[in-house]
Amino acid sequence: MTEIISIPTLAQMTSKNETPDVLFWVGCAGSFDDRAKKITKAFARLLKRAGVKFAILGAEESCSGDPARRAGNEFLYQMQALGNIETLNSYNVQRIVTTCPHCFNTLKNEYPDLGGEYEVFHHTQYLKTLLEEGKLKVEGGAFKGKRVVFHDPCYLGRVNGEYEAPRKVLSALESELIEMKRCKQKGLCCGAGGSQMFKEPEQGTKDINIERSEEALAEKPDIIATGCPFCNTMISDGVKHLNKDGKVKVLDIAEAIVQADDL
C-alpha cells in the first residue's frame, strides 16, 4: 500500500496568508527516482513529527541546474537557476532545506551570484538542530549496537566542510559508527558527482562505485548510511554487484531515523 503524505505547496500556504518555517526543496532525484522518493517521504515524516511548518514548491520547482553546470552547459544552468530564483524571490523565501547535497551546494553557494540569497540547510544539518532542540526524538532501538558505516557525500563534505552533522544524527541511533579508511576530507567519491550520474563511466579496470562499496563492506557493516540520493544509488548498485544486498542495507540517514522507531 502506497503511503500518502499530505504536504502543502508554497502557493497553497501563501493563499492562506501563512508562512512556512522552511521550504523543503525536493530536487529532481527526490521527485522522480523511485528509490529517492523513499528518502523524500522519510524526511517529510520527520519534519511532521518534529512539528515543523514546511511547504514544497511542487510543480513550480525546476532542476537546480547543478547537472547542467557540471556538464559544462552554463547557458542551461543560468536559465534554470534564474527561473528558480524568480520563483523563490516572488514568495520571499528565506530558509530552504534539501536532502540533496548537489542542490544544497548550488542553492547555497552559486545562486547568490544570480540574486538568490537564502539560508540553506542540508537535511542532516536540519535534523541535527531538531534533535538538539528536543523537537525530534529517536525512541526506537532497531539499530542499537548495529555496525554503521557512513559514506561522506562530496558536495556535503569536501565541498562544504560538513562532517559533524550526519555523524551527530547517526549517533542518535545508538549504533556503532565505523569509519572507512578513506573518510571525511579523504573520502572517496561514489562516482556520481560532476554530472557523472547521467552517463556511462569511462573505460577502466573498475568502476569507482564498486571500489567505494568494497571499502564500505570491508568494515563488515550492517548498514551503509548515506546523505545523498546519488550516493545512495551508486552504493546500492555496488552492494548489489558484490552480492551483499541481502545482508547489508543502504539507507539515507533520514530513513534510518524513521526506521529506528518503525521496525
C-alpha positions in Angstrom: 0.0 0.0 0.0 1.4 3.4 -1.0 2.0 5.8 1.8 0.3 9.2 1.3 1.8 12.2 3.0 -0.1 15.5 2.7 2.3 18.4 2.2 1.1 21.9 1.2 2.7 23.7 -1.7 4.1 27.2 -1.1 1.3 28.6 -3.3 -1.4 26.9 -1.2 0.2 28.2 2.0 0.6 31.7 0.6 -3.0 31.8 -0.5 -3.9 31.3 3.2 -1.5 34.1 4.3 0.7 31.5 6.0 4.4 31.4 6.0 6.4 28.2 6.4 9.3 27.8 8.8 11.3 26.3 5.9 10.9 25.4 2.3 11.7 21.8 1.5 13.5 21.7 -1.8 12.8 18.2 -3.0 15.1 18.0 -6.0 14.9 16.0 -9.2 16.0 12.7 -7.7 13.7 13.1 -4.7 10.8 13.9 -7.1 11.2 11.4 -9.9 13.5 8.5 -8.8 11.5 5.7 -7.1 14.3 4.9 -4.6 15.0 8.6 -3.8 11.3 9.2 -3.3 11.6 7.0 -0.2 14.2 9.4 1.2 11.9 12.3 0.5 9.0 10.7 2.3 11.2 9.7 5.3 12.4 13.3 5.7 8.9 14.7 5.3 7.7 12.3 8.1 10.5 13.5 10.4 9.6 17.2 9.7 6.0 16.5 10.5 7.0 14.5 13.6 9.0 17.5 14.8 6.1 19.9 14.3 8.0 21.9 11.6 5.7 24.0 9.4 7.0 23.4 5.9 6.0 23.5 2.3 7.3 22.5 -1.1 7.2 24.3 -4.5 5.6 21.3 -6.2 5.2 21.9 -10.0 6.9 25.3 -9.6 10.2 23.6 -8.7 12.6 23.1 -11.5 16.1 21.4 -11.6 18.6 23.4 -9.6 20.9 23.5 -12.6 23.7 21.5 -11.0 23.9 18.7 -13.6 23.9 21.2 -16.5 26.7 23.4 -15.0 28.8 20.3 -14.1 28.4 19.0 -17.6 29.6 22.3 -19.0 26.3 23.8 -20.2 26.5 27.2 -18.4 23.7 28.6 -20.5 21.2 25.9 -19.4 22.4 26.3 -15.8 21.7 30.0 -15.8 18.3 29.5 -17.4 17.3 27.0 -14.8 18.8 28.9 -11.9 17.3 32.3 -12.9 13.8 30.7 -13.2 14.1 29.2 -9.8 15.4 32.4 -8.2 12.5 34.3 -9.7 10.0 31.8 -8.2 11.7 31.8 -4.8 12.0 35.5 -4.6 8.4 36.0 -5.6 7.5 34.1 -2.4 10.1 35.9 -0.4 11.7 32.5 0.6 14.2 32.9 3.4 15.1 29.3 4.5 15.5 26.2 2.4 16.3 22.6 3.4 17.1 19.8 0.9 18.1 16.1 1.0 20.4 16.5 -1.9 24.0 17.9 -1.4 24.2 18.9 -5.0 21.1 21.1 -4.7 22.4 22.3 -1.3 25.7 23.4 -2.8 24.1 25.1 -5.8 21.4 26.9 -3.8 23.8 28.0 -1.0 27.0 28.9 -2.9 26.0 29.6 -6.5 22.6 31.2 -6.5 23.8 34.3 -4.7 25.8 35.3 -7.8 22.5 35.5 -9.7 20.4 37.3 -7.0 19.3 34.3 -4.9 20.2 34.8 -1.3 18.9 32.2 1.1 19.7 30.3 4.3 20.2 26.8 3.0 20.5 23.6 5.1 21.3 20.0 4.2 18.8 17.7 5.8 21.3 16.2 8.2 22.1 19.7 9.5 18.4 20.4 10.0 17.9 17.1 11.7 20.8 17.8 14.0 19.3 21.1 15.1 15.8 19.5 15.6 17.4 16.7 17.8 19.5 19.3 19.8 16.4 21.4 20.4 14.4 18.4 21.6 11.8 18.8 18.8 12.7 15.4 17.4 13.4 12.3 19.4 14.6 8.8 18.4 12.8 6.5 20.7 13.2 3.2 18.9 16.2 0.9 19.2 16.1 -1.0 16.0 19.7 -0.1 15.1 21.1 -0.2 18.7 24.5 -1.9 18.6 24.5 -2.3 14.8 27.6 -1.6 12.8 27.0 1.5 10.7 29.4 2.9 8.1 28.8 6.4 6.8 29.8 7.4 3.3 30.6 11.2 3.1 28.9 12.9 0.1 31.5 15.0 -1.8 29.2 18.1 -2.0 28.4 18.0 1.7 31.9 17.0 3.0 34.8 18.1 0.9 33.0 20.9 -0.9 31.2 22.4 2.1 33.2 21.1 5.0 30.2 19.5 6.8 31.2 16.2 8.5 29.8 16.6 12.0 26.0 16.9 11.3 25.5 13.4 9.7 27.6 11.7 12.3 25.8 13.5 15.1 22.4 12.4 13.8 23.6 8.9 13.4 24.7 8.8 17.0 21.0 9.1 18.0 20.6 5.6 16.7 22.9 4.3 19.5 24.7 2.3 16.8 28.4 1.6 16.4 29.7 4.1 13.9 32.6 2.7 11.9 34.8 5.0 9.8 36.2 3.8 6.5 39.9 4.3 5.9 39.1 7.0 3.4 36.6 9.3 5.1 35.9 12.9 5.8 38.5 15.1 4.0 40.0 12.0 2.4 36.6 10.4 1.4 36.3 8.7 -1.9 33.6 9.9 -4.4 30.9 7.4 -5.2 31.3 8.2 -8.9 28.1 10.2 -9.5 29.3 13.8 -8.9 30.2 16.2 -11.7 27.2 15.1 -13.7 28.6 11.6 -14.0 25.4 10.3 -12.6 23.8 10.7 -16.1 26.4 8.9 -18.3 28.2 5.7 -18.5 31.6 5.6 -16.8 34.8 5.9 -18.8 36.6 2.6 -19.6 38.8 1.4 -16.8 39.7 -1.6 -14.7 37.0 -1.0 -12.0 34.0 1.4 -11.6 34.5 3.9 -8.8 31.3 2.9 -7.0 32.5 -0.7 -6.8 35.7 0.5 -5.3 33.8 2.6 -2.7 31.4 -0.2 -2.0 34.2 -2.6 -1.4 35.8 -0.2 1.1 32.5 0.1 3.0 31.8 -3.7 3.0 35.4 -4.3 4.3 34.3 -2.8 7.6 31.6 -5.6 7.9 28.7 -3.2 8.4 25.0 -4.0 9.0 24.1 -0.6 7.4 25.8 1.7 5.0 24.4 5.2 5.7 24.3 7.9 3.0 23.3 11.5 2.9 22.7 12.0 -0.8 20.3 10.3 -3.3 23.1 10.0 -5.9 25.4 8.3 -3.4 22.6 6.0 -2.3 22.1 4.8 -5.9 25.8 4.3 -6.6 26.5 2.5 -3.3 23.3 0.4 -3.6 24.4 -0.7 -7.1 27.8 -1.5 -5.8 26.5 -3.6 -3.0 24.2 -5.5 -5.4 27.1 -6.0 -7.8 29.0 -7.6 -4.9 26.0 -9.8 -4.0 25.8 -8.3 -0.5 22.4 -6.6 -0.8 20.7 -9.4 1.1 22.9 -8.8 4.1 23.8 -5.1 4.1 21.2 -2.3 4.0 22.0 1.0 2.2 19.9 3.7 3.9 19.8 7.5 3.9 20.2 8.9 7.4 16.6 10.2 7.4 15.3 6.6 6.5 17.4 5.2 9.3 16.0 7.6 11.9 12.4 6.8 10.7 13.0 3.0 10.7 14.6 3.1 14.2 11.1 3.7 15.5 9.1 1.8 12.9 10.9 -1.6 13.0 
